[in-house]
Amino acid sequence: MPVIVGTFEAPSSVLTGDLGHRAATLLGQTDAAFVNAADHAAGLITAMARSYTRGNGFDGDRVHEDVAAVVVTATARLLANPEQIAHQVGGVAMRGGFTGWTLAEGYVLGAFRRRAS
């Protein structure tokens, strides 16, 4: 697995403040209340991703586009079930929401994670 260390070029980065809106758009939601909730959720997920990568992939208020994709998909998962409680209605079951990184998200974040040598 490649390890990405150091800085990245600005064209491959995204403003962290845009990630909530991207998650809301991914879910097809445009109303202001949902976008506001998405902004808050994206802030939480961004903090977890920054911690996981030990800050690698982040430069101030910018984040590498690959890490941004992880934040958007994890935020969408959190927004899909904000109560984080498993429930079932008829034949439709919700197993919960955000319970950690998916395999693909973990792989992307792992490429940015600083490891002890």
N, C-alpha and C positions, 0 to 999 in steps of 0.2 A: 504494500500500500504506500503511495507517495506521501511524504510528509511535507507540508507547505509551511515554511518558516520565513519570517521577514515581512516586508511590506508588500503591498499590492498596488497596482496602478489604479488611479481614480476611475477610468472608464469601466472597470469591472466591479465597481462598488455601487451600493444603493444607500440612500439615507435611511437610517433606522426609523425615523418618523413616518416613513411611507409604508412600512410593513403591515400595519393594521389595516390600512385601506386595501392593500393587495390581498390580504386574507379575506376581507369582506367581499371584494370583487370575485375572488375564487369561489366563494359560496353563493354568489349571485345576489348579494344584499347591498342595497344602496342607501337605505334610510339612515339618517344622521345618528339615531340612538344606537343602531347596530354597529355603525362605523366607529362610534365612540367606544363601545364595548370592545371592539376589535383592537383599537389602539391600546387600551389598557391590557388586554390579553397579550398582545404582541410585545409590550414592555416586559411582562413577566417572562415570556418565552425567550426574548432577547437576552435578558439577564442570565437565564439558565444556560443559554448557548455560549454567552461570553465567559461564564464561569467554566463550562465544560472544556472550552478551547484554551482556557487560561489567557484570554484576551487576544489570541492570535486570530486573524481574520477580521478584526475590528480596528478602525482608525478614527478615533473621536466619535463623531455621529454618523460615520459611514461603516458599512459592513460589506464584505466580499459577497458577490452575487450568489455564490454557492451556499454560503451560510444563510443568506437572506432567503433562499428557497426553503431551507430547513425551517427557519423561523415562520415563514408563511404557512407551510403545510402543518406544522405542529400547532400554530395558532388556530388554524381552521378546525383542527381536531378538538381543541379546547373549547372553541365557540360552539361546536356542534352539540355539546352537552355540558353547559357551564356549571350545572349542579354537581357534575361528576358522580352521579348516582346511577347505578344500573337499574333499568326498568323495562317493562314489556307492556305493550298495548296491542291486544289481539295477536296477530302473527308477527308483529314487528318488535324486535328487541334491541335495546341500546345497552351495550356492555359496559359503558362508562365513557370517559372522554380521554383526556391526556393522561397516560400512565407512564410516560417516558418516551424516549426516542424510538422510532421505528428502526428496523434494520438498515434501511437505506439512509435515513437521517443520521444514524450513528456512524455509518461508513463515511459520509461527507464530513461530519464534525471531527471524526477521528483523523482525517487527513490534515486538519488544522490544529489538532491538539498538540501542545508542547509536551514532550515526554522527558522524563529524567534520563540523563545519560550515564 
